[in-house]
Amino acid sequence: MLKNKNLYLLSLGVALGGIVGVSSTVFAQAQTHADTENAAQVSDALPLEDLKAFTEIFGRIKQDYVEPVSDKKLLEDAIRGMLSGLDPHSAYLVADEFQELKEGTTGQFGGLGIEVSMENGFVKVVSPIDDTPAQRAGIKAGDLIIRLDDKPVKGMSLADAVKNMRGAAGSKVLLTVVREGLDTPLKISIIRDVIKTKSVKSKLLDKNYGYVRISSFQSATGDNLKEGLASLKKENGGNLSGLVLDLRNNPGGVLNAAVEVSDAFMRNGLIVYTKGRIANSEMRFNAAPDDLIDEAPMVVLINAGSASASEIVAGALQDSKRAIIMGEKSFGKGSVQTILPTSNGSAVKLTTARYYTPSGRSIQAEGIEPDIALAQMKLEALEKSDFKPVKEADLSNHLQNAKEKAAAQTEAENKEKAVAETKDYALNEALNLLKGISIIKK
């Protein structure tokens, strides 16, 4: 179905510790800036006065700045400023950063394991990646990083902050973090590691009800999802009666993977389309006639950390009435970035299009509204009490029930234990909803 040979990425920024950055991105083949089609659309003459001012300032810096500055640095910084002034996701990637971005799609990279963006001069955590040093150390989505070791983040570019967070596996970095609801900053020490992420995890929540967690969209995510669903069916001894797809704190990744995941649950219809100024920025992706769980009911969990490719999946399944979306409003990353390699081994990441859900919704700065909104809550079992309510079975000379009750009692105890162990309010609400749908269908 995916005939385009370019590699498409969707996520939230630049690479952090090798992580795919924050933007919907397209790897395109190298092209000159004198693109004929683009030139035809630009009618304004060259701003000679502005170019003159640029050369004057360039000369002043070279002549008067307190320390010598190389032409290479000045020109590179000028390019960075030109792109960063467009929007939060356009950027200039030097050769190392470009390589990190490409490596991030494979699911193996070095660093801390967090997706980041820049907000008000500070590094904002979009989401920690599952099973990484950052997650284990307690970093949370929404944290603002204000210091890296003894260096203030204010004044750093996002690329420079990322460089400071990267390092050899086994080395340590101290993050000073501001977290909403806390009066004082947190100091969190993290030991860097080689990050190897498995983007798809699956398990049975209960008999006939499966759970799939996608932590990011990598090049192998579509295949891993198929393997996970096959494993669930085998463990269950047959088809599922319902599935929870967990996209919470999923920052995005490869667009092709988002399309494959959506297609796995849709028999037909449009999945996503993009629109931009140039012709090759317009794409449409449609579902093939198959559904890997045979149209079993689905609940998709999202939150404020669900971005980009996650929003494509949630939007496609919501618009096609294929799944119920539950949780919080998503991040709202609805633009596409094209990666344009340059002749010096670097690349330009340029916003070239917006993407739209099948019904024509642009998610940019809006996000996906859940069908069922849930606040962030923690589920815990009540402390055991010696008091037990009196039931019919406790009354003297009550009539006996011929049915065996041991099995029912054991099942109830197991369910109570499972709920207590999960402590995931949203997940339990999703499971209860699926069970309710199954009862009505029967």
C-alpha positions as CSV (number, residue, x, y, z in Angstrom):
1,M,0.0,0.0,0.0
2,L,2.9,2.4,0.8
3,K,4.5,3.0,-2.5
4,N,6.4,6.1,-1.7
5,K,10.1,5.2,-1.1
6,N,10.8,8.2,1.1
7,L,10.9,7.6,4.8
8,Y,8.4,9.6,6.8
9,L,8.8,10.5,10.4
10,L,6.3,12.0,12.9
11,S,7.3,13.0,16.4
12,L,7.9,16.0,18.7
13,G,11.2,18.0,18.4
14,V,14.9,17.1,17.8
15,A,16.7,14.1,18.8
16,L,17.5,13.7,22.5
17,G,20.0,11.0,23.3
18,G,19.4,9.8,19.8
19,I,15.7,10.0,20.2
20,V,13.6,11.0,17.2
21,G,12.8,14.7,17.6
22,V,9.5,16.5,17.9
23,S,8.0,16.8,14.5
24,S,6.3,15.0,11.7
25,T,9.1,14.6,9.4
26,V,9.8,13.4,5.9
27,F,13.2,12.2,4.6
28,A,13.4,13.6,1.1
29,Q,16.1,13.3,-1.5
30,A,18.5,16.2,-1.8
31,Q,17.2,19.1,-3.9
32,T,18.5,22.6,-4.6
33,H,17.0,25.7,-3.0
34,A,16.3,27.0,-6.5
35,D,13.4,24.7,-7.0
36,T,11.6,25.9,-10.1
37,E,8.1,25.3,-8.7
38,N,8.8,27.2,-5.5
39,A,10.5,30.0,-7.4
40,A,7.4,30.4,-9.5
41,Q,5.3,31.0,-6.4
42,V,7.6,33.7,-5.0
43,S,7.0,37.0,-6.7
44,D,8.8,39.3,-4.3
45,A,12.1,40.7,-5.4
46,L,15.2,40.1,-3.3
47,P,15.2,42.3,-0.2
48,L,18.4,44.1,-1.0
49,E,18.2,46.5,2.0
50,D,17.8,43.6,4.4
51,L,20.6,41.7,2.8
52,K,22.8,44.8,3.1
53,A,21.9,45.0,6.8
54,F,22.8,41.3,7.2
55,T,26.3,41.8,5.7
56,E,26.9,44.9,7.8
57,I,26.0,43.0,11.0
58,F,28.1,40.1,9.9
59,G,31.1,42.4,9.4
60,R,30.5,44.2,12.7
61,I,30.6,40.9,14.6
62,K,33.8,39.8,12.8
63,Q,35.4,43.1,13.6
64,D,34.1,44.2,17.0
65,Y,33.0,41.1,18.9
66,V,35.0,40.6,22.1
67,E,36.4,37.3,20.9
68,P,37.2,36.0,17.4
69,V,34.3,34.2,15.7
70,S,34.7,32.0,12.6
71,D,32.7,32.5,9.4
72,K,31.5,28.9,9.7
73,K,30.0,29.5,13.1
74,L,28.3,32.8,12.2
75,L,26.8,31.3,9.0
76,E,25.6,28.2,10.8
77,D,24.1,30.2,13.6
78,A,22.4,32.4,11.0
79,I,20.8,29.4,9.3
80,R,19.7,28.0,12.7
81,G,18.1,31.3,13.5
82,M,16.4,31.6,10.2
83,L,14.8,28.2,10.6
84,S,13.9,28.4,14.3
85,G,12.1,31.7,13.7
86,L,9.6,29.9,11.4
87,D,8.0,27.5,13.9
88,P,9.0,25.2,16.8
89,H,9.8,22.2,14.5
90,S,11.8,23.6,11.6
91,A,15.6,23.3,12.3
92,Y,19.1,23.0,10.9
93,L,20.7,19.7,11.6
94,V,24.4,19.4,11.4
95,A,25.8,16.1,10.2
96,D,25.8,14.5,13.7
97,E,22.3,15.6,14.5
98,F,21.1,14.4,11.1
99,Q,22.7,11.0,11.7
100,E,21.0,10.8,15.2
101,L,17.7,11.5,13.6
102,K,18.0,8.7,11.2
103,E,19.2,6.3,13.9
104,G,16.3,7.2,16.1
105,T,13.9,5.4,13.7
106,T,15.6,2.0,14.4
107,G,14.7,2.0,18.1
108,Q,18.4,2.0,19.3
109,F,20.3,5.0,20.3
110,G,22.4,6.4,23.2
111,G,21.2,8.9,25.8
112,L,18.6,9.3,28.5
113,G,15.4,8.3,26.7
114,I,13.2,11.3,26.7
115,E,11.4,13.3,23.9
116,V,11.7,17.0,24.3
117,S,10.8,20.4,22.9
118,M,11.7,24.0,23.7
119,E,9.3,26.1,25.7
120,N,10.0,29.7,26.9
121,G,13.7,29.1,26.7
122,F,13.6,25.8,28.7
123,V,13.6,22.2,27.6
124,K,10.2,20.7,28.1
125,V,9.8,16.9,28.4
126,V,7.1,15.7,26.0
127,S,7.3,12.2,27.3
128,P,9.8,9.7,28.8
129,I,10.3,6.6,26.7
130,D,9.3,3.3,28.3
131,D,12.0,1.3,30.0
132,T,14.7,4.0,29.8
133,P,16.9,5.6,32.4
134,A,14.8,8.8,32.3
135,Q,11.6,6.9,33.0
136,R,13.2,4.9,35.8
137,A,14.6,8.0,37.4
138,G,11.1,9.5,37.6
139,I,11.1,12.1,34.7
140,K,7.5,12.9,33.8
141,A,5.8,14.4,30.7
142,G,5.5,18.2,31.2
143,D,8.7,18.6,33.3
144,L,10.7,21.7,32.5
145,I,14.5,21.1,32.6
146,I,16.2,24.3,33.8
147,R,19.8,23.1,34.5
148,L,22.0,20.4,33.1
149,D,24.7,19.6,35.7
150,D,25.9,23.1,36.5
151,K,24.8,24.7,33.2
152,P,21.6,26.8,33.0
153,V,19.4,25.8,30.0
154,K,18.1,29.3,29.5
155,G,19.9,30.7,26.4
156,M,20.8,27.3,25.0
157,S,19.3,26.1,21.7
158,L,17.5,22.9,21.8
159,A,20.3,21.2,19.8
160,D,22.9,22.4,22.4
161,A,20.7,21.2,25.3
162,V,20.4,17.8,23.6
163,K,24.2,17.6,23.1
164,N,24.7,18.3,26.8
165,M,22.3,15.5,27.7
166,R,24.0,13.0,25.5
167,G,27.1,11.1,26.5
168,A,28.7,7.8,26.9
169,A,26.8,4.9,28.5
170,G,27.5,4.8,32.2
171,S,28.2,8.5,32.6
172,K,26.0,10.6,34.8
173,V,24.0,13.8,34.3
174,L,22.2,15.9,36.9
175,L,18.9,17.4,35.7
176,T,17.3,20.3,37.6
177,V,13.6,20.0,36.9
178,V,10.6,22.3,37.6
179,R,7.3,20.3,37.9
180,E,3.8,21.6,38.1
181,G,2.4,21.4,41.6
182,L,5.8,21.5,43.3
183,D,7.1,24.6,45.0
184,T,10.8,23.8,44.6
185,P,12.8,22.3,41.7
186,L,13.8,18.7,41.7
187,K,17.3,17.4,41.2
188,I,17.3,14.1,39.3
189,S,20.5,12.2,38.6
190,I,20.4,9.9,35.6
191,I,23.0,7.5,34.4
192,R,23.1,7.5,30.6
193,D,22.7,4.2,28.7
194,V,22.3,2.8,25.2
195,I,18.6,3.1,24.6
196,K,17.0,0.1,23.0
197,T,13.3,0.5,22.8
198,K,10.8,-2.1,21.9
199,S,7.9,0.0,20.6
200,V,5.1,-2.7,21.0
201,K,4.2,-4.6,24.1
202,S,1.2,-6.8,24.6
203,K,-0.6,-8.9,27.2
204,L,-4.0,-10.3,28.1
205,L,-5.8,-8.2,30.6
206,D,-8.4,-10.8,31.2
207,K,-9.8,-13.8,29.3
208,N,-10.7,-12.6,25.8
209,Y,-9.5,-9.0,26.3
210,G,-6.1,-7.9,25.1
211,Y,-3.8,-4.9,25.7
212,V,-1.3,-3.4,23.3
213,R,1.0,-0.6,24.3
214,I,2.9,1.3,21.5
215,S,5.5,3.6,23.1
216,S,6.7,5.1,19.8
217,F,6.3,4.6,16.0
218,Q,9.5,3.0,14.6
219,S,10.1,1.4,11.2
220,A,9.3,-2.1,12.6
221,T,6.3,-1.1,14.7
222,G,3.7,-2.4,12.1
223,D,5.4,-5.8,12.0
224,N,5.7,-5.9,15.8
225,L,2.0,-5.1,16.2
226,K,1.1,-8.0,14.0
227,E,3.3,-10.3,16.0
228,G,1.8,-9.0,19.3
229,L,-1.7,-9.6,18.1
230,A,-1.0,-13.1,16.9
231,S,0.6,-13.9,20.3
232,L,-2.5,-12.6,22.1
233,K,-4.8,-14.7,20.1
234,K,-2.6,-17.8,20.7
235,E,-2.5,-17.2,24.4
236,N,-6.2,-16.6,24.5
237,G,-6.9,-19.7,22.5
238,G,-8.9,-17.8,19.9
239,N,-10.1,-14.4,18.8
240,L,-10.3,-11.5,21.2
241,S,-13.6,-10.0,22.4
242,G,-12.0,-6.6,22.8
243,L,-8.7,-4.7,22.7
244,V,-7.2,-1.7,24.5
245,L,-4.6,0.2,22.4
246,D,-2.5,2.4,24.7
247,L,-0.9,5.5,23.0
248,R,-0.4,7.5,26.2
249,N,2.9,9.5,26.2
250,N,3.6,8.2,22.7
251,P,5.5,11.2,21.1
252,G,5.2,9.9,17.5
253,G,7.7,8.5,15.1
254,V,7.6,7.0,11.6
255,L,4.5,8.0,9.6
256,N,4.4,4.7,7.6
257,A,4.2,2.9,11.0
258,A,1.2,5.1,12.1
259,V,-0.5,4.2,8.8
260,E,0.2,0.5,9.2
261,V,-1.1,0.5,12.8
262,S,-4.3,2.2,11.7
263,D,-4.7,-0.1,8.8
264,A,-4.4,-3.2,11.0
265,F,-7.8,-2.3,12.5
266,M,-9.6,-0.8,9.5
267,R,-11.1,-2.6,6.5
268,N,-11.5,0.4,4.3
269,G,-11.5,4.2,4.1
270,L,-9.0,7.1,4.4
271,I,-6.5,7.0,7.2
272,V,-4.7,10.4,6.9
273,Y,-3.9,13.0,4.2
274,T,-1.5,15.9,4.1
275,K,-1.7,19.3,2.4
276,G,1.0,21.9,1.7
277,R,2.1,24.6,-0.8
278,I,3.9,22.3,-3.1
279,A,2.5,19.4,-5.0
280,N,4.6,16.6,-3.6
281,S,3.6,17.6,0.0
282,E,0.1,16.3,-0.7
283,M,-0.4,12.6,0.1
284,R,-3.3,10.3,0.9
285,F,-3.2,6.9,2.7
286,N,-6.1,4.4,2.5
287,A,-6.8,1.2,4.5
288,A,-6.6,-2.2,2.9
289,P,-9.5,-4.6,3.4
290,D,-8.5,-6.5,6.5
291,D,-8.9,-6.2,10.3
292,L,-6.5,-8.2,12.4
293,I,-8.9,-8.5,15.3
294,D,-12.0,-9.2,13.2
295,E,-13.8,-5.9,14.2
296,A,-13.7,-6.7,17.9
297,P,-14.4,-3.5,20.0
298,M,-11.5,-1.2,20.7
299,V,-10.7,1.5,23.2
300,V,-7.7,3.8,22.5
301,L,-6.1,5.5,25.4
302,I,-4.5,8.9,24.9
303,N,-3.2,11.8,27.0
304,A,-1.4,15.1,26.7
305,G,1.8,13.3,25.8
306,S,0.2,11.5,22.8
307,A,1.5,13.4,19.8
308,S,1.9,13.4,16.0
309,A,1.8,9.8,14.7
310,S,-0.3,8.8,17.8
311,E,-2.8,11.5,16.9
312,I,-2.9,10.2,13.3
313,V,-3.9,6.7,14.6
314,A,-6.4,8.1,17.2
315,G,-7.9,10.4,14.6
316,A,-8.3,7.7,12.0
317,L,-9.9,5.2,14.3
318,Q,-12.2,7.9,15.8
319,D,-13.4,9.3,12.5
320,S,-14.0,5.8,11.1
321,K,-16.0,4.9,14.2
322,R,-13.6,1.9,14.7
323,A,-12.6,2.7,18.3
324,I,-13.6,4.7,21.3
325,I,-11.0,7.3,22.3
326,M,-10.6,7.6,26.0
327,G,-8.4,9.8,28.2
328,E,-7.1,13.4,27.9
329,K,-6.9,15.8,24.9
330,S,-3.8,15.0,22.9
331,F,-0.7,17.2,22.3
332,G,-1.8,18.8,19.0
333,K,1.2,18.2,16.7
334,G,-0.3,18.3,13.2
335,S,2.4,19.5,10.9
336,V,4.8,17.6,8.6
337,Q,8.5,18.3,8.4
338,T,10.6,17.4,5.3
339,I,14.2,16.5,5.9
340,L,16.3,18.0,3.0
341,P,19.9,16.7,3.0
342,T,22.4,19.4,2.0
343,S,25.7,19.1,0.1
344,N,27.8,19.4,3.3
345,G,26.3,16.3,5.0
346,S,23.9,18.3,7.1
347,A,20.2,18.7,6.6
348,V,17.3,21.2,6.8
349,K,14.2,20.1,8.7
350,L,11.4,22.3,7.2
351,T,7.7,22.3,7.9
352,T,6.1,21.7,4.5
353,A,2.5,20.5,5.2
354,R,-0.3,19.9,7.7
355,Y,-1.9,16.5,8.2
356,Y,-5.6,15.9,8.4
357,T,-7.8,13.2,9.8
358,P,-10.2,11.4,7.4
359,S,-13.1,13.8,8.2
360,G,-10.9,16.8,7.3
361,R,-9.9,17.8,10.9
362,S,-6.5,19.6,11.3
363,I,-5.1,18.6,14.7
364,Q,-2.5,21.4,14.6
365,A,-2.6,23.2,18.0
366,E,-5.9,21.5,18.7
367,G,-5.3,17.8,19.4
368,I,-7.7,14.9,19.5
369,E,-10.6,15.3,21.8
370,P,-11.4,12.0,23.5
371,D,-14.9,10.5,23.2
372,I,-14.7,9.8,26.9
373,A,-12.6,12.2,29.0
374,L,-10.8,10.9,32.0
375,A,-8.9,12.8,34.6
376,Q,-5.5,11.5,35.8
377,M,-6.3,9.3,38.7
378,K,-4.6,6.4,40.6
379,L,-6.5,3.3,41.4
380,E,-5.8,1.5,44.7
381,A,-7.5,-1.2,46.6
382,L,-9.0,-0.3,49.9
383,E,-7.4,-1.5,53.1
384,K,-8.7,-4.9,54.2
385,S,-11.3,-4.6,56.9
386,D,-12.6,-7.2,59.4
387,F,-16.1,-5.9,58.8
388,K,-18.1,-7.8,56.1
389,P,-21.6,-6.9,55.0
390,V,-24.3,-9.4,55.8
391,K,-25.6,-11.3,52.8
392,E,-28.4,-13.9,52.2
393,A,-25.8,-16.6,52.4
394,D,-25.0,-15.5,56.0
395,L,-28.5,-15.9,57.3
396,S,-29.5,-19.0,59.3
397,N,-31.4,-21.7,57.4
398,H,-31.0,-19.9,54.1
399,L,-31.9,-21.9,51.0
400,Q,-28.9,-23.5,49.4
401,N,-27.9,-22.7,45.8
402,A,-27.3,-25.8,43.8
403,K,-24.6,-24.2,41.7
404,E,-21.0,-24.4,42.7
405,K,-19.9,-21.1,44.2
406,A,-16.2,-21.8,44.8
407,A,-15.3,-21.0,41.2
408,A,-17.2,-17.7,41.2
409,Q,-15.6,-16.6,44.5
410,T,-12.1,-17.4,43.1
411,E,-12.9,-15.4,39.9
412,A,-14.0,-12.4,41.9
413,E,-10.9,-12.5,44.1
414,N,-8.7,-12.7,41.1
415,K,-10.4,-9.7,39.5
416,E,-10.0,-7.7,42.7
417,K,-6.4,-8.6,42.8
418,A,-5.8,-7.7,39.2
419,V,-7.4,-4.3,39.7
420,A,-5.3,-3.6,42.8
421,E,-2.1,-4.6,41.0
422,T,-2.8,-2.5,37.9
423,K,-3.4,0.8,39.8
424,D,-4.2,2.2,36.3
425,Y,-7.5,4.0,36.4
426,A,-7.8,4.7,32.7
427,L,-6.9,1.1,31.8
428,N,-9.5,-0.4,34.1
429,E,-12.1,2.0,32.8
430,A,-11.2,0.9,29.2
431,L,-11.5,-2.8,30.2
432,N,-14.8,-2.3,31.9
433,L,-16.2,-0.4,28.8
434,L,-15.1,-3.3,26.5
435,K,-16.8,-5.8,28.7
436,G,-20.0,-3.7,28.7
437,I,-19.9,-3.5,24.9
438,S,-19.5,-7.3,24.7
439,I,-22.5,-7.9,27.1
440,I,-24.7,-5.7,25.0
441,K,-23.6,-7.3,21.7
442,K,-24.4,-10.8,23.2
